[in-house]
Amino acid sequence: MAKINKEDLHPDVYRLFDRYVHSKLERREFIERIGAYAVGGLTVAGILDYLQPKYATAVQIKPDDARIETEYVVYKSPDGGGEIRALLARPAGELTAKPGGVLVVHENRGLNPHIEDVARRAAVAGFVALAPDALWPLGGYPGNDDDGRELQRQRDRDEMLEDFIAGYAYLKDHPDTNGKVGVVGFCFGGSIANSMAVRLPGLSASVPFYGGQPSDEEVSKIQAPLQLHYAGLDERVNAGWPDYAAALLREGKQHSAHVYTDVQHGFHNDTTPRYDEKAAKLAWDRTIDFFTYYLKA
């Protein structure tokens, strides 16, 4: 199979892939439509393989990294799925001062290896991180994203929001944290991060990455400072940003927004070809600086 580079694929392939992974296209139609771009040595099979996440080869912080300690925990979510399993990651050793907590919210496919890696990155940065799996009531992340998306479609969005709100409460009361909790989420998780800012007056900080926006009426309820990240080529999500921006300004809400030009939705995810290293590093550095400021004791 010929090696494919990011630039080999027409931009429409990434747009079709975005529609597919967000359940706007069925798999059969997706495969049929990318067939039009299987030219010049490219094959449908090769394109499909290239677009799939490569979890084994894209790990920034390994599970056994000596700088952190990790374990799986199960917490109660009475208004959501009942019980939720999550990865808990914290700095290793005795903590001289209790850090803030960071809730890491996955995309629309459950707690996959990439999101676990993001939680470990937050722990390396000095926070106690919790990454819940909203698929746990259905057996948990099934081991691949296609099946994960199908499972997540079976869950109610509002119940999943309650699961992450329960995760916030778990972190806030955890003996290793200082009681201040922020949330970072990606895609579906970005939407949840926005919704948590609406729902939780005690939330200390919210960082949605390319997340769906709350309604104008909900914006008035936001008290947490927001740091928002958008991909310049993400027409689907960005369509809601002008109204959200206007509402945040009108209501005098504390926020900053960063739009990264010429990058795709999902640019922070380093397991797929939509990843943009420069934009992802800058966005993550901004996220950590934001949490460092707002989650300090």
C-alpha positions in Angstrom: 0.0 0.0 0.0 1.4 3.4 -1.0 2.3 5.8 1.7 -0.1 8.7 2.0 0.8 12.2 3.1 -1.6 14.7 4.5 -1.4 16.9 1.4 -2.2 13.9 -0.9 -5.9 14.1 0.1 -8.4 16.6 -1.3 -9.8 18.8 1.4 -13.3 17.3 0.7 -12.0 14.0 2.0 -11.5 15.5 5.4 -14.9 17.2 5.2 -16.6 13.9 4.4 -14.6 12.2 7.2 -15.9 14.8 9.6 -19.5 14.2 8.5 -19.0 10.4 8.9 -17.5 10.5 12.4 -20.3 12.8 13.5 -23.0 10.5 12.2 -24.0 12.7 9.3 -23.0 10.0 6.8 -23.5 6.3 7.0 -20.4 4.2 6.5 -21.5 2.8 3.1 -22.2 6.3 1.7 -18.9 7.6 3.1 -16.9 4.9 1.4 -18.8 5.4 -1.9 -18.1 9.1 -1.9 -14.4 9.0 -1.1 -14.1 6.6 -4.0 -14.1 9.7 -6.2 -10.8 10.7 -4.7 -9.1 7.4 -5.0 -7.0 8.5 -8.0 -3.3 8.9 -8.8 -2.3 5.8 -6.9 -4.7 6.3 -4.0 -7.1 3.5 -3.1 -10.2 3.6 -1.0 -8.7 1.0 1.3 -5.6 3.1 1.6 -7.5 6.3 2.4 -9.7 4.5 5.0 -6.6 3.2 6.7 -4.9 6.5 6.7 -7.9 8.3 8.2 -8.2 5.9 11.1 -6.6 6.8 14.5 -3.2 5.3 15.2 -3.4 4.9 19.0 -0.4 2.6 19.4 2.1 5.0 17.7 0.8 8.3 19.0 1.2 8.3 22.8 2.8 11.3 24.4 2.6 10.2 28.0 2.8 6.4 28.6 0.7 4.8 31.3 3.7 3.8 33.3 5.4 7.2 33.1 7.2 7.7 36.4 6.0 11.3 36.8 2.4 10.3 37.4 0.2 7.7 39.1 -2.9 6.4 37.4 -5.8 4.2 38.4 -9.4 3.4 37.2 -12.1 4.5 39.6 -15.9 4.1 39.6 -18.1 6.9 40.9 -21.8 7.3 41.3 -23.9 9.2 38.8 -27.5 8.9 40.0 -29.0 11.4 37.5 -27.0 9.9 34.6 -25.8 6.3 34.0 -25.8 5.2 37.6 -22.1 4.4 37.8 -19.3 5.7 35.6 -15.8 4.4 35.3 -13.0 6.9 34.7 -9.2 7.1 34.5 -7.8 9.1 37.4 -4.3 10.5 36.9 -2.2 12.6 39.4 1.3 13.7 39.9 3.4 11.0 41.4 4.6 11.1 45.0 3.6 13.2 48.0 2.1 16.6 46.9 3.5 19.6 48.7 0.4 21.5 47.8 -2.9 20.3 46.6 -3.4 21.0 42.9 -6.6 21.8 41.1 -8.6 19.1 39.3 -9.1 18.9 35.5 -12.1 16.9 34.1 -11.2 15.6 30.6 -14.3 15.0 28.4 -14.0 12.7 25.4 -15.3 13.0 21.9 -18.4 11.2 20.6 -16.9 7.7 20.9 -16.1 7.1 24.6 -12.9 7.0 26.6 -10.4 6.0 23.9 -6.6 5.8 24.3 -6.1 9.3 23.1 -8.3 10.9 25.7 -6.6 8.8 28.4 -3.3 10.2 27.1 -4.7 13.8 27.4 -5.6 13.1 31.0 -2.1 11.9 31.7 -0.7 15.1 30.0 -2.8 17.1 32.5 -1.3 15.1 35.4 2.2 15.7 34.1 1.4 19.4 34.1 0.6 19.2 37.8 -3.2 18.6 38.0 -5.3 15.8 39.2 -7.1 14.7 36.1 -10.3 12.6 35.7 -11.3 11.2 32.3 -14.8 9.5 32.5 -16.2 7.0 30.1 -19.8 7.9 29.2 -20.1 4.5 27.6 -19.6 2.7 30.9 -23.3 2.0 31.4 -23.2 0.2 28.0 -20.1 -1.8 28.8 -17.5 0.9 28.2 -15.3 2.0 25.3 -15.5 -1.1 23.0 -11.9 -0.9 21.7 -12.5 0.9 18.4 -14.0 4.3 17.5 -16.6 3.1 15.0 -18.3 0.8 17.5 -17.8 3.5 20.2 -19.7 6.0 18.1 -22.6 3.6 17.6 -22.7 3.0 21.4 -22.6 6.6 22.2 -25.6 7.3 19.9 -27.6 5.0 22.2 -27.1 7.2 25.2 -29.1 10.3 26.0 -27.0 13.5 25.7 -28.5 15.1 28.9 -27.8 11.9 30.9 -24.2 12.0 29.7 -24.0 15.6 30.8 -25.1 14.5 34.3 -22.3 11.8 34.2 -19.7 14.5 33.7 -21.3 16.8 36.3 -21.0 13.9 38.7 -17.3 13.6 37.7 -16.9 17.3 38.5 -18.3 16.7 42.0 -16.0 13.6 42.4 -12.9 15.8 41.6 -14.1 18.7 43.7 -14.4 16.5 46.8 -11.3 14.4 46.1 -8.8 14.6 49.0 -5.9 15.2 46.6 -7.4 18.4 45.0 -7.8 21.9 46.4 -11.5 21.9 45.5 -11.1 23.9 42.3 -12.0 22.1 39.1 -11.8 23.0 35.4 -13.0 21.1 32.4 -11.5 20.6 29.0 -13.4 18.8 26.2 -13.1 18.0 22.6 -15.9 18.1 20.0 -18.8 16.4 21.9 -16.6 17.1 24.9 -16.3 20.7 23.9 -20.1 20.9 23.8 -20.2 19.3 27.3 -17.6 21.8 28.6 -19.8 24.7 27.4 -22.9 23.1 29.0 -21.1 22.5 32.3 -20.2 26.2 32.3 -23.9 26.9 32.0 -24.9 24.4 34.7 -22.2 24.7 37.3 -21.8 28.1 39.1 -18.9 26.6 41.0 -16.9 25.6 38.0 -13.5 27.3 38.1 -12.6 27.2 34.4 -13.9 25.7 31.1 -11.9 25.0 27.9 -14.0 23.8 25.0 -12.2 22.6 21.9 -14.3 23.0 18.8 -17.5 22.4 20.8 -21.1 23.1 20.1 -22.4 26.3 21.7 -25.1 26.9 24.2 -28.2 28.9 23.4 -28.4 32.7 23.8 -30.7 32.2 26.8 -28.2 29.9 28.5 -25.2 32.2 28.2 -26.4 34.5 31.0 -26.0 31.6 33.5 -22.3 31.2 32.8 -20.0 32.2 35.6 -16.8 30.2 34.8 -14.1 31.9 32.7 -13.9 30.4 29.2 -11.1 29.7 26.9 -12.4 28.6 23.5 -10.5 26.9 20.7 -11.8 26.6 17.1 -10.3 25.2 13.9 -10.3 27.6 11.0 -11.6 25.1 8.5 -14.3 23.7 10.8 -17.4 25.2 9.0 -19.8 23.0 10.9 -19.0 24.0 14.4 -17.8 27.5 13.6 -21.3 28.4 12.2 -22.5 28.8 15.8 -19.6 30.9 17.0 -20.7 34.4 15.9 -23.9 34.2 17.9 -22.1 32.7 20.9 -19.5 35.5 20.7 -22.1 38.2 20.6 -24.0 36.7 23.5 -20.8 36.4 25.6 -20.0 40.0 24.9 -23.5 41.2 25.6 -23.7 39.4 28.9 -20.2 40.5 29.9 -18.8 37.0 30.3 -15.1 36.5 30.9 -13.8 34.6 27.8 -11.0 34.4 25.3 -11.3 32.7 21.9 -8.6 31.4 19.6 -9.2 30.4 16.0 -6.4 28.4 14.4 -6.3 29.1 10.7 -6.0 26.4 8.0 -6.5 23.5 10.4 -9.3 20.9 10.5 -11.8 20.0 13.2 -9.9 17.6 15.5 -6.6 19.3 15.1 -5.6 18.6 18.6 -5.9 14.8 18.2 -2.5 13.5 17.3 -3.7 10.1 16.4 -5.3 11.2 13.1 -4.1 13.0 10.0 -6.2 16.1 10.9 -3.7 16.7 13.7 -1.7 20.0 13.4 1.3 19.9 15.6 1.9 23.7 15.8 -1.7 24.5 16.5 -2.2 21.6 19.0 0.9 22.6 21.0 -0.1 26.2 21.1 -3.7 25.4 22.2 -2.5 23.0 24.9 0.1 25.4 26.2 -2.7 28.0 26.4 -5.0 25.5 28.2 -2.4 24.6 30.8 -1.6 28.3 31.4 -5.3 29.0 31.8 -5.8 26.2 34.3 -2.6 27.1 36.2 -4.0 30.6 36.7 -7.6 29.7 37.6 -7.2 26.4 39.5 -4.5 27.5 41.9 -5.3 27.4 45.6 
